[in-house]
Structure formats: C-alpha cells, structure tokens
C-alpha cells in the first residue's frame, strides 16, 4: 500500500506525462497547420485516406510495442485525427 506522499509522487508522474502529451499535441497541430497551408496553396484535398491508414497501422504497431492497449491507442488517434482533419479543412476550405 502506498502512503499519501507516494501517491502524490505517482500522480506527479501522471501529470508530467499529461504535460508531455499536450506538448506533443501542440507540436503535431503546428505541423498539421503547415500541411493545411501547403494543401491550400497547392489545391490539394484536405483528407488523405491512405495516409490515415498508414498512421493507424503505425500507431497499432507502436502501441503493441509499448504495451498500450490497442483500443486506447485507437481512441486517442481517432480523436487526434478528427481534430486535425477539422483544422486542415478549415485552412483548405477557408
């Protein structure tokens, strides 16, 4: 059993992981925005189904290697892709 201090330390580790996730999402969003601007300048479509399929496969492999449950990884990627698709569509379609 953990003491309150040990639990606090464990929660700090979760908080640090959450901060890293947020930083990674911000970094990803910046790259996605640059892609959206490129697509707008080159009249490219907002969605690339082949790219998304490749991402899903890569995430599944990385999740398995990291011991992350596949449904958790798929749910996170799905939410990320939904948000990124909306951002690219906003930039491409105006």
N, C-alpha and C positions, 0 to 999 in steps of 0.2 A: 504494500500500500504506500502511496506517496504522501508526503507532507504537503501542506499548503504551499510552502516555498518551492518544492519540487514541481507541483502542479503549475505554479506561476512560471517557472522556468520552461516547462513544456509548452505552455501557452505562448510564451515569448518566441519559441521556435516556430510555432504555427504562425504567429504574427509576422515573423521575418519571411517565412515562405509566402505569405499573402502579399507582402510588400514586393517581393521578387516577381510574383505573378503579375501584379499591377504594373511594375516597371516593364516587364516583357510585353504586356498588352499594349502599353503606350508605344513601345518601340515597334511592335507589329503594326499598330494603327498608323504610325508615321510612314512606314514603308508602303502600306496599303494606300494611303493618300497619295503618295508619289506615283504608285501604279495607276490609280484613278486619273491623275492628271495626265500621265502618259497616254492612257487609253483615250481620254478626251481629245488630246492633241492629234492622235493617230486614228480617230474614228473607229476604235476597236470596241467590241462588245464588253459590257460590264462583267458578265459571268463567263467563266471558262470551266465547263463541266469536267474536262479531262484533268485540269489542274486540281480541282477539288477532289476528284477520285484519287489522284496521286497523293494528296495531302492526307486523306482518310487512311490510305494504306500505310503511309509512313507513320502516322500517329498510332495506328494499331500496333505496328512493329515496335515502336519506341515504348508504348505503354506496356506491352508484354515484357520487354527487356527491363523496364523499370519497376515492374511489379504493381503497376497501376491497373485496377480493374478495367476491362475493355468498355463496359457501359459508362463508367465515369469519364474516361478519355473521350469517348464518342459524344457524350453530352456536352463536355467542355468545348470540343472542337465545333460541334454544331452551333453552339451559342456564339462562338467567335466568328464562324463563317457567316452566320446571319447578320451580325453587326457589321462585319467587313463588307459583305455584299451591299448592304444598305448604304454604307459610306461611299463605296465605289459608284453605285447607281446615282447617288446624289451628285457626285463630281462629274460623271459621264453625261448624265441626262440633264443636269442643271437643275 
